[in-house]
Amino acid sequence: MLFNSCRHRRFNRGFTLLELLVVLTITAVATGGVSLALRDSGDTRLERESQRLAVLFESARALSRSTGVPVYWRPTSNGFVFEGAPPQSLPGNWLAEGVAARTLQRIQLGPEPIIGPKSVDLISLKTAEGQGERSLAITTDGIRPFAVQPTQVGQP
């Protein structure tokens, strides 16, 4: 009798294979859901770069007004440059891959307090995930700060 109860206790220790498989399946599904939720989509990258460039434009405007030196922004093949600003005072690269400015013209950001209407379209190029080109406009009427706006339907 004693031998039987010891033997029964030995088989009750641990988990069954089915219980382990259920736990592993739940863990895999939860990990997959979290990784999909944390992915940085092209829309998010473009929005973040647009907001960043709008802030950089405002910084360049303030710098130009405080020094009295005209500051111009223009895109380059691998980023952009702020002409007239002291070296290393403003960044000149995109933080996200596949982002570019649609314009090739340079934009004057100061030193006058009213700079006239300005607009720059940023585009997110086609990605490996198969998403097509998207764009956002960074605009000002010349008096108010630069703001990110959706591009109008039908614009190139």
Backbone torsions as a table, in degrees:
resi	resn	phi	psi	omega
1	MET	NA	-44.7	177.7
2	LEU	-61.4	-40.2	179.1
3	PHE	-62.1	-39.3	179.9
4	ASN	-64.8	-42.6	-178.1
5	SER	-70.1	-35.3	176.4
6	CYS	-66.1	-40.7	179.9
7	ARG	-65.4	-39.1	179.5
8	HIS	-65.8	-40.6	178.8
9	ARG	-64.2	-37.6	-178.4
10	ARG	-62.1	-36.3	-178.6
11	PHE	-80.4	-14.0	-179.7
12	ASN	-86.9	-7.0	179.8
13	ARG	-80.1	144.1	174.7
14	GLY	85.0	-173.0	-177.1
15	PHE	-112.6	157.1	176.0
16	THR	-82.3	163.0	178.8
17	LEU	-61.3	-37.4	178.8
18	LEU	-63.5	-42.8	177.9
19	GLU	-62.7	-41.7	178.1
20	LEU	-64.3	-40.6	178.5
21	LEU	-64.7	-39.1	178.3
22	VAL	-63.2	-44.8	179.5
23	VAL	-63.9	-43.1	178.4
24	LEU	-63.7	-38.5	178.5
25	THR	-65.3	-44.3	178.8
26	ILE	-63.0	-42.1	178.4
27	THR	-62.7	-43.1	179.9
28	ALA	-64.2	-43.0	179.7
29	VAL	-64.9	-42.4	179.6
30	ALA	-65.2	-41.8	178.3
31	THR	-64.0	-42.3	177.7
32	GLY	-62.8	-41.6	179.0
33	GLY	-64.3	-41.9	179.2
34	VAL	-66.5	-42.1	-179.0
35	SER	-66.0	-35.2	176.7
36	LEU	-70.0	-35.7	179.9
37	ALA	-70.1	-28.7	-177.4
38	LEU	-91.4	-4.9	179.8
39	ARG	-63.1	142.6	179.1
40	ASP	-96.3	104.1	-177.1
41	SER	-77.2	166.6	178.3
42	GLY	-61.1	-34.7	178.1
43	ASP	-63.5	-42.4	-179.6
44	THR	-66.7	-42.8	179.3
45	ARG	-62.3	-44.8	-179.6
46	LEU	-64.7	-42.3	178.4
47	GLU	-62.4	-43.6	-179.9
48	ARG	-64.5	-43.3	178.6
49	GLU	-65.8	-37.0	178.6
50	SER	-65.3	-45.9	177.9
51	GLN	-61.9	-40.6	-179.9
52	ARG	-64.0	-43.9	-179.4
53	LEU	-67.3	-36.6	176.4
54	ALA	-61.1	-41.6	177.8
55	VAL	-67.2	-40.0	177.8
56	LEU	-64.1	-38.6	176.0
57	PHE	-59.8	-44.7	179.8
58	GLU	-65.9	-37.3	176.5
59	SER	-64.4	-42.2	178.8
60	ALA	-66.5	-37.7	176.0
61	ARG	-61.4	-45.0	180.0
62	ALA	-65.2	-41.5	178.5
63	LEU	-63.1	-43.4	179.9
64	SER	-64.2	-43.1	179.5
65	ARG	-67.3	-36.6	-177.9
66	SER	-74.5	-30.5	-179.8
67	THR	-95.5	-20.0	-177.0
68	GLY	79.0	8.8	-179.2
69	VAL	-102.7	131.1	177.8
70	PRO	-62.4	137.4	175.9
71	VAL	-119.7	130.5	179.1
72	TYR	-117.8	142.8	173.1
73	TRP	-110.0	136.3	173.0
74	ARG	-147.1	144.6	178.4
75	PRO	-76.4	152.4	174.1
76	THR	-123.0	-179.8	-177.2
77	SER	-66.0	-28.1	-178.5
78	ASN	-123.2	16.7	179.9
79	GLY	167.9	-125.3	-179.8
80	PHE	-159.9	169.0	-180.0
81	VAL	-141.6	145.5	174.0
82	PHE	-106.1	100.6	-179.5
83	GLU	-78.3	135.8	179.8
84	GLY	97.1	-16.7	177.3
85	ALA	-84.4	148.4	176.6
86	PRO	-57.2	145.1	-179.6
87	PRO	-56.3	142.1	177.9
88	GLN	65.5	8.4	179.5
89	SER	-81.4	-28.6	178.7
90	LEU	-132.0	142.5	-179.6
91	PRO	-67.4	164.9	-179.1
92	GLY	-137.2	26.8	-179.3
93	ASN	-139.3	157.7	174.6
94	TRP	-81.8	145.0	176.8
95	LEU	-84.3	-26.7	-178.4
96	ALA	-107.3	146.2	176.0
97	GLU	-76.2	147.6	175.8
98	GLY	81.4	15.0	177.5
99	VAL	-109.1	137.4	179.6
100	ALA	-150.6	161.3	175.1
101	ALA	-91.5	140.7	-178.8
102	ARG	-79.4	-25.1	-176.7
103	THR	-88.9	155.4	174.4
104	LEU	-113.4	-5.8	-177.6
105	GLN	-84.2	155.3	178.1
106	ARG	-91.2	154.6	-175.5
107	ILE	-121.9	127.9	177.9
108	GLN	-82.9	130.7	-176.6
109	LEU	-112.4	7.8	178.1
110	GLY	161.8	-177.2	16.2
111	PRO	-92.9	-3.1	-179.7
112	GLU	-66.0	145.4	179.9
113	PRO	-68.0	-29.3	177.7
114	ILE	-110.4	117.5	-174.6
115	ILE	-106.1	-2.2	-177.8
116	GLY	83.5	165.0	-178.6
117	PRO	-63.7	134.3	178.9
118	LYS	-135.4	149.4	177.8
119	SER	-153.1	137.2	175.2
120	VAL	-131.2	129.6	175.8
121	ASP	-96.2	126.2	172.5
122	LEU	-101.4	139.1	-179.9
123	ILE	-122.3	146.5	172.2
124	SER	-106.4	113.9	-175.5
125	LEU	-68.8	164.7	-179.4
126	LYS	-56.7	134.4	-176.0
127	THR	-102.3	172.1	179.3
128	ALA	-66.3	-24.5	179.1
129	GLU	-74.9	-3.0	178.0
130	GLY	90.9	6.3	178.7
131	GLN	-75.0	141.3	-178.9
132	GLY	-80.6	-177.6	-179.6
133	GLU	-71.0	134.7	175.6
134	ARG	-125.7	159.5	179.6
135	SER	-146.8	153.9	174.2
136	LEU	-135.1	149.1	179.8
137	ALA	-106.7	139.0	173.1
138	ILE	-108.6	114.2	-170.7
139	THR	-130.1	158.8	169.9
140	THR	-148.8	154.1	174.2
141	ASP	-90.3	1.8	179.1
142	GLY	101.9	-19.0	179.5
143	ILE	-110.2	-49.9	-179.5
144	ARG	-78.2	163.6	178.1
145	PRO	-64.8	160.3	174.6
146	PHE	-64.9	142.1	179.6
147	ALA	-139.7	153.4	178.8
148	VAL	-89.1	128.3	179.9
149	GLN	-127.2	146.6	172.0
150	PRO	-67.0	145.6	177.9
151	THR	-74.0	151.9	-179.4
152	GLN	-71.6	142.9	176.7
153	VAL	-63.3	133.7	179.3
154	GLY	96.6	-9.2	177.0
155	GLN	-79.0	149.0	179.4
156	PRO	-70.6	NA	NA
